[in-house]
Amino acid sequence: MKIATTQLWVHDQDEALAFYTQKLGMEVRSDVTLAELGDFRWLTVAPPGQDEVAIVLMLIPGPPVMDDDTAEEVRTLMGKGFAGTVFLSTDDCRADYEQLRARGVEFTEAPEERPYGIDSGFRDPSGNHLRLTQVRELANT
């Protein structure tokens, strides 16, 4: 088995699409609206060259899929940055940090040395937490 997709809840799919493509440099993998499912939109993005996995940018559904109270709980968790995390790896965390900041990405944590490498954090427009990490190869002990 392999991971094919992972999902992030978003408040606005167009806003999320702009963020992930224009600011993070990802590409659209699929953008399909299914009229027979109430205009359900299946929207996925992924880093260029990483064909084996994609991120679904899923609009928070209403009833009957999700009741109003549950949808509000999801929105609350998203606002706190606890509805999901995507971990992005890079060969140069500091350079990518500067490049993303120049594109308008607002970081919550600047690159910092950690035992496992250099790590930083930011959030998308819906509040989802993302980590940008340059992983250091650790010696076996």
C-alpha positions in Angstrom: 0.0 0.0 0.0 1.0 3.6 -0.6 -0.4 6.9 0.3 -2.1 8.5 -2.7 -3.9 11.5 -1.2 -4.2 13.3 2.1 -6.9 15.9 2.9 -7.0 19.3 4.3 -10.2 21.1 5.2 -10.5 24.6 3.7 -12.9 27.5 4.0 -12.7 28.6 0.4 -11.3 26.3 -2.3 -10.4 29.1 -4.7 -8.5 30.9 -2.0 -6.7 27.7 -1.0 -6.0 26.9 -4.7 -4.3 30.3 -5.1 -2.3 29.9 -2.0 -1.0 26.4 -2.8 -0.3 27.1 -6.4 0.8 30.8 -6.5 2.6 31.0 -3.1 3.8 27.5 -2.5 4.4 26.6 -6.2 2.3 23.5 -6.3 0.4 22.3 -9.3 -3.2 21.3 -9.8 -3.6 17.6 -10.2 -7.4 17.5 -10.5 -10.2 20.1 -10.4 -13.5 18.4 -11.1 -17.0 19.6 -10.2 -19.6 16.9 -10.1 -23.1 18.3 -10.7 -24.7 15.0 -9.8 -23.3 15.3 -6.3 -24.6 18.8 -5.6 -21.7 20.5 -7.4 -19.2 18.8 -5.2 -15.7 19.9 -6.2 -12.7 17.5 -6.0 -9.6 19.7 -6.0 -6.1 18.3 -5.5 -2.6 19.9 -5.6 0.9 18.6 -5.3 4.5 19.6 -5.6 5.8 19.4 -9.2 7.5 16.1 -9.9 5.9 14.3 -7.0 3.4 12.3 -8.9 2.6 9.7 -6.3 0.8 11.9 -3.8 -1.6 14.8 -3.7 -3.3 17.0 -1.2 -7.1 17.3 -1.4 -8.3 20.8 -0.6 -11.7 19.8 0.7 -14.5 22.4 1.4 -16.1 21.8 4.8 -19.4 20.1 3.8 -22.8 20.9 5.2 -25.7 18.5 6.0 -26.2 15.7 5.3 -22.5 14.9 5.1 -21.6 17.0 8.2 -24.0 18.5 10.7 -23.7 22.2 11.5 -22.2 21.6 15.0 -19.5 19.3 13.6 -18.7 21.8 10.8 -18.3 24.5 13.4 -16.0 22.3 15.5 -13.8 21.7 12.4 -13.7 25.5 11.8 -12.7 26.1 15.4 -9.9 23.5 15.2 -8.7 25.0 11.9 -8.6 28.4 13.5 -6.3 27.1 16.1 -4.1 25.2 13.6 -5.1 21.8 14.9 -7.2 20.3 12.0 -4.2 18.8 10.2 -0.6 19.4 9.4 1.4 18.9 6.2 5.1 18.4 6.5 7.2 19.6 3.5 10.8 18.7 3.2 13.5 20.8 1.5 17.2 20.7 0.8 17.6 24.3 1.9 15.0 25.5 4.6 16.4 29.0 4.9 16.5 29.7 1.2 12.9 28.3 0.7 11.8 30.3 3.7 13.0 33.5 2.2 11.5 32.6 -1.2 8.1 31.8 0.3 8.1 35.0 2.4 8.8 37.0 -0.7 5.7 35.4 -2.2 3.6 36.5 0.8 3.6 33.4 3.0 3.4 34.5 6.6 5.5 32.2 8.8 4.6 31.5 12.4 8.1 30.2 13.1 11.3 31.2 11.3 13.9 28.5 10.5 15.5 27.1 13.6 18.1 24.5 14.3 16.6 21.4 15.8 18.2 18.0 16.6 16.7 16.6 13.4 17.5 19.5 11.1 16.3 23.0 10.4 12.5 23.5 10.9 10.0 26.3 10.3 6.2 26.7 10.3 3.4 28.6 8.6 -0.3 28.3 8.1 -2.5 28.4 5.0 -5.5 30.9 4.7 -7.8 28.3 6.3 -5.5 28.0 9.4 -4.0 24.6 8.5 -0.5 24.2 9.9 2.4 23.4 7.5 6.0 22.6 8.5 9.0 23.3 6.2 11.9 21.1 7.3 15.4 20.4 6.1 16.0 17.0 7.7 19.5 16.2 8.9 20.6 12.6 8.5 21.0 11.2 12.0 23.7 8.7 12.8 22.5 5.3 14.0 23.1 4.9 17.7 
